[in-house]
Amino acid sequence: MNVSLSRLARLGGPLLSVALGLSSPLTAHAQDEGHYVLEKAVQVSRHGIRPQTDTAKLVEATQRQWPTWLVRDGELTGHGYLAASLMGAWQAEQYRQAGLLPAGCPQNGTLYAVSSPKQRTRATAAALMDGMFPGCGEKPHASAQSLDPLFQTDKMDFARVDPAIAKAEILTALGGDLQAAKARLQPDLDLLKAAACVEGKPCPFYDAQWVIKQNDEGRLKIKGLDKASSLGETFRLQYSEGKPMREVAFGHAADAKQVMALTRLHRAKYDFVNDTPHIARRGGSQLMNQLRLALEQGTPLEQADPLGNPPAAPLLVIVAHDTNLSQLRTMLGFHWTLGEYQPGNIPPTGTLAFERYRDADSGERFIRTTFVTQTPDQMRHLTPLNADNPPLQADFSLPGCKVTQVGTLCPLKDFAERLNTAIDRTALTAYRYP
């Protein structure tokens, strides 16, 4: 579904936006002037900036050495920690202005933060808490196990995909023919080769045949495209980290726009594999079910799920991976294009936020769904976020939703039914929060 694409405006509610390209604020276009009270917020964030997850594979793919980082492969960097804390500070300020959070430290029972067990997600959750509640010592929760059914769902037996269905949907996304799709993307492969490989020397990723494969965990990928995707994502992470431009894409990019052009094959990986309906539903239903239950808490729709319910805190912070967010986005039908990023891109610390409002006059409840992210340069330069330097943002909309002074609001009952319909209940398992 279409969204209003936005940068945040200086307005009186949380996470407010103006449509990109419009000169007047959102309130000038509001269809409804009700008095809306923010009752609940659930946000799902990607982890912050990290290095590549496997340097050896990048070396193998390009036959050249890659710039070093100050942390181990796949771990949150110090720069990434600071960037995430800036995002947390901005988010908390919006929620305080809306009355969801008090000034200072959170009161008991008002906050629950949980992350994937990976180091980069645990560290990002800590950074968000430091930014939101500096000096308060808030500790996010995480499972002691290496696989958590809320986050590593697509690696676990209860949510395995049907290979035949998944492969058929991948082929449909490809346009029916894998090699024809590769040919269409040849200009992007050429651009990436020019940045990643040394002229006149072997370039294995570029010469690799594209093949649809399934690994031992049941996950599907397009071998060949997956390496190209990793190269582009690593270049983007180098830029966000603030590395010298001579190191970013080996000096083959001058600014954020040129770096993001090198991520088109990263986008293609999601278009062709991660965002296909069957793969997204199998991997995303567990998390989406918890989101639905959380948004219904404290309303007539609230229910006890035999598989377990989330903590009943006004603010639920979940720190996950871009795979998790892409699954939710696909199940919702939420599409965005923001700033220099590729369409649908989920940058480090990019956040999918669900806010529940109550109309103080009618008592009716609504959901605002928004995706918010720092710009590449805000991350690179560690720019504090405020009304003069807001993050990028997009609102989700459906027929029956309305534009208001607090954003695009969809009736809670209709939104909850949309989530419930999207969920594959055969891909759920019992869950207890750590």
N, C-alpha and C positions, 0 to 999 in steps of 0.2 A: 504494500500500500504506500501511497505517497506520504511524504512528511514535509513539514515546513523546516527549511534549513536555516540555521541561525547562529548568530553570535549573541551572547547575553547582553541585554540592555540594562540601563540603570533604572530599575523598576522596583516596586516594593515587595515582591513575593519571591519565593525560592526558585532558582533555576529558570528565570524568565528569559524570553527570547524575542528577537525580531527576525522576520524572514529576511534572508540574504537578498540583497538587491533592492530592498524597500527602504525609503528614507524615513518613514514615520514609524513610531513604536507600535508594538503589538496591540496595546490598549486602544489605539485608534481604530483597529479593525475588530475589536472584540464583539462577539455576538451576544454576550451575556454579561451582566454586571452584578452577578450574585456575590455574596460575601462568603468566600471559601476559606476553610480552616484546614491546614495540613495536619492530619491525624497520624499518618504512618508513612515511612519511607523504607524501601528495600532497594539496595544498590548492589549490582554485580560488577566488579571491576576486574580488568586484566591486571596482571602483575606489571611492575615497572621495568625500566631499561635493564637489559642483560646482554652479555656477549652471545655469540653463537653457541648452540648446545653441543656441538661436536666439531672442533677445529680440524681434526684429522680428516673428516669427510669433506670439508671445504678445500683442504689442501689436495686431496685426491681428485676432487671435481675440477680443479683449476690448474693443478701442477705448479702452484706457487705458494710461498709463505704468506700468512695473513698477519695483520697488525696484532700486537699483544694487548691484553686487557689486564687490569689490576686484580681481577677476581677470576675464579675458576669458571669454566664453561657453564653457561646456563644460570649463573647466580646473579642476584640483584647487585648492581654496582652502587658505590657511594653516591654518584651523581643521580642514579635512578631513585635512590632513597630520598634524596632532597627533592627531586621533582615530584615524587608521590606525596611527600609531606605538604608541598605547596598545593597540590590538588585537594588533599584532605582539609587544609585550612580554609580553602575557598568553599568547599562543600558545607563544612560545619557552620561557616558564617551565614550561608543562605538559610540553613535550617534554624539557626538562632533567630534570624530576622523574621522567620515565619512562625516562631513560637514552638517549634517541635523540640528544640533543645534549649536548656537554660544556659546562661552565661557560665563560663568556667567549666568545671568537671561535670561529667554526666552523673545523674542520680542513679542509685541502684535500680536495676530493672528497665532502664530506659535505652540501653544499648546492648547489642550482642554482635560481636565480630568473629567471623570464622574464615579460615583460608584452606586452600588445598595444602597437602603436606609438603609440597616442593619448597626448597629454600627460598626461591624467588618470590613465591606467593606469601609465605610466612613473613618474610622481611618486608614485603610491600604492605601487608596488613599492619605491621608494626609502624611503618612510616606514615600510613594514613592516620593511625591513632595518634601519633606524635603531632601530626599537623592539625588534626581535629581538636585534640585535648592536650595541648602542651603542658608538661609538668604533672599530668594526672596519673601517669603510670598505668594506663589502660593496656591490658594484655589480650591480644586476640587469641582465639582458640584454633587448634588444628589437631587432626588425628595423628596418633603416634604410628599408624600404619603407613606404608609407602603408597598404597592405593586406597582412596576414599571413594565410596560409591556415589557421592555427590559430585565429584570432580573428574575422576578417572573412569567415569561410567562406561565409555566406549571401549575400555580395555578389559571389562569384566564380563563374565559369562552370562549374567542375567540380561544384559542389553546387547548381546551380539547381533550383528546385522545378518540378514539373509543375503548371501553372496549373489544369488541370481537377481534378486530385486535391486540390490545396490549397483551391480554392474550395469543392469539395464538402464537405471536412472543416470548413471555416469555417462553412458553412451548417448542418452538423450540430451544431457547438458552439453556434451561435446558437439552436438549437431549430427550425430549418427556415425561419425567416423573419426577415430583417434588421430590418424595421420593427417587427415584433412584439417583438423583443428590445429595440429602442430604447424602445418603450412601457413594457416592464417596468422599464427603468432610468430612467424619467422622474423619479422622486423624487431620484435621485442627480444627474441633470442639473440639476434645480431647485436643489438644495443647492449645487452647484458654481457655478451662475449667480449665486446670491445672494452668494457670496464673491468671484467673479472679475470681475463686471461692475458697472457703475454703473446704479442703478435709473433707469428712464425713458430710457436711452440704448441705441443698438443694441448687440447682443451676438452677433456673427457665429458664434462657435462653437456657441452654443445653438440658433441658427436653422438651422444647416447640415444638409443632408440626409446621411444615412449611406449610403455607397456603397463596395462592395468594389472596390479598385483594385490594379493591379500597376505598380510603377515600372520605370525602365529597368534597374535592377540585378536585377530579377526578384523583388524582395521584395513581398509582399502586405500590404495594410493596409485598415482600414475608415476611409475618409476621413470626418471628422467626429468619430468616436470617438477618433482619434489625437490631435486637439487637446485634447479633454477629458482624455485620459490625461496629456498633457504638463502641463496646468494643475495637476492633482492632485499629480503628482510634484514639480513645482516648489515647491508649498506645503510638501510634506514636507521637501525639501532646505532651504528657508528655516528651518524649525524646527530641523533638525539642525545647521545652520550657527550657530545661536545668535542669529539676527537678533531685534531687538525685536519683541514680540508685536504691536505696531501695524503692523508690516510683514508679518508672517506671514499669508498669506491676506487681506491688506489689513485686518487687525484682526478678521476674522470667525472666529477660533478662539482658544480660551482655554487649551488644553492639548494634549498629544500625542493623546489620544483623539479630540478634535474635528478635529485636523489629519488623522489617519488616516481619518476618515470621508469626507474630501474626496478620498481616493485610490481609492474604489471603482471608478471608471471606468478608472483605471490597471490595476486588477486585471482588469476586464472585457476590456481590450485583450489581455491575456495569455491569459485563458480562451478568447477567441474566435479568436485568431490565432496568437500565438507558441507556445502550448502544444498546438496540434493536432499529431497524430503525424507526418504527412508533413513539415511545415515543420520540426519539431524534429529529425527524423532527418536531413534533408538538411543542416541547419545544424550539428548537433551531433556527427555521426559522426566527423569528423576529430579533434576533441578527445577524444571518448570512446575512440577507438582508442588514442590516446597514453596515456590514463589506464590502460587495461587493460594495455598493454605495461609501463608503469611498475610497476604493482602485482604483476605476474608476475616482475619481475626478481629474480634470486637464489633462485628456486624452481624445481622441476622443470617448471613450466609456461612458463618463460622461452623466448622465441622471437625469432629475428631477422626483423623485418618488412621485406620488400623496399622498402617506402616510407619506412623510417627508424624508428629507435627513440629514445626520450627518454634524456637523460643518466642514468646509473645512480647517482644520489645518494640517500642515505637520506631526505633532505628535498627535495622538489620543490615549489616555490612558483610558482603561475601566477596572474597578475593579469589579469583579463579584464573583461567587461561583463555586465550583468544578462541580456542576451540569451543569452550563452553558458551562464550558470548555469541559466536557465530551460529551455534545450534539454536539458541533462544531467538536470535534475530530471524533465522529462517523459519522457525515454527510460527513466529508472530506474523511474518510477512512485512518486516520493518526494513526499509531501505534508506540509505543516506549517502550523501556525498558532501564532504566537509573540507574546506580549504584546499591545500595542495594534495591531500590524501587521495588514494584511489577509492572508487565507490565501494561502500560497505566496509572500509578498512577499520580495524580495531587496534589503535596504537597503544603503546604502553600506558597503563593506568586509565585507558578509556573505560568509561562507566556507563552501563545500562541501568538507569534509575527508574523505579516505579514509585510514584507518590500518590497516596490516597487522600483525597480532599472530601470534606463534608460541607455542603451548602448550609450555612447557619440559618438561613431563612426557611428552606424547604426540608432540610434533613437528608436530602438525597446525597449519595456518595458517588465519587468519580475517581478515575485513575488517570494520571498523567504519566506517560512513558516517554523518556527522553534519553538520547545518547549524548554524552558530553566528553570532550577530550581536549587536552592541551594541543596547541599548534606545535609543529616540529621546532620552530624557533623558540617558543616558550619553554619547551623541554631543554633545548640545547643551551639556552642562556639562563636557565633557572629563573624565569620571570615570575615574580609574585602575581597572583591572579586577583583582580578586583574589577570594579565597574569600568575602569579605563582600559584594563587589559584582561578582558574576559576570555574564557575558553570557547571553543567551537561547540555548537549544539544543534541537534535536530530533534523535533517532536514527532511522535507517531500519531497518525490519525486514521480513523475509519468512518464510514457513513454512520451518522448518528452522534458523532463527537462534535464538540463545539470549541471555538476559540474564545478564550476568556483572558482576563487580566493576569491569571496565573499560568497560562499556557493552554495547550489543547487537552481538553478533558473528555474522557469517554465514560459512560455510565458503568459503574462497578459491576452490576449484574451482567451486562453484555460482555464486558472485558473478561470477567471470570469464566463465562461460558466459552469464550474464544480460546482461552488457555486450556480449559477442560477438554474441549474438542480436539485440540492439537496434541494432547498427551496420549502416548501409547502406553496403556496400563499394563501391557505385558512386558514393558521395559522398566518396571519399578521394583524396588526391593525395600525391605524395612531399613529405617535409618534413625540413628540416635546421634544427636549433635555432641561433639566432644566438649 
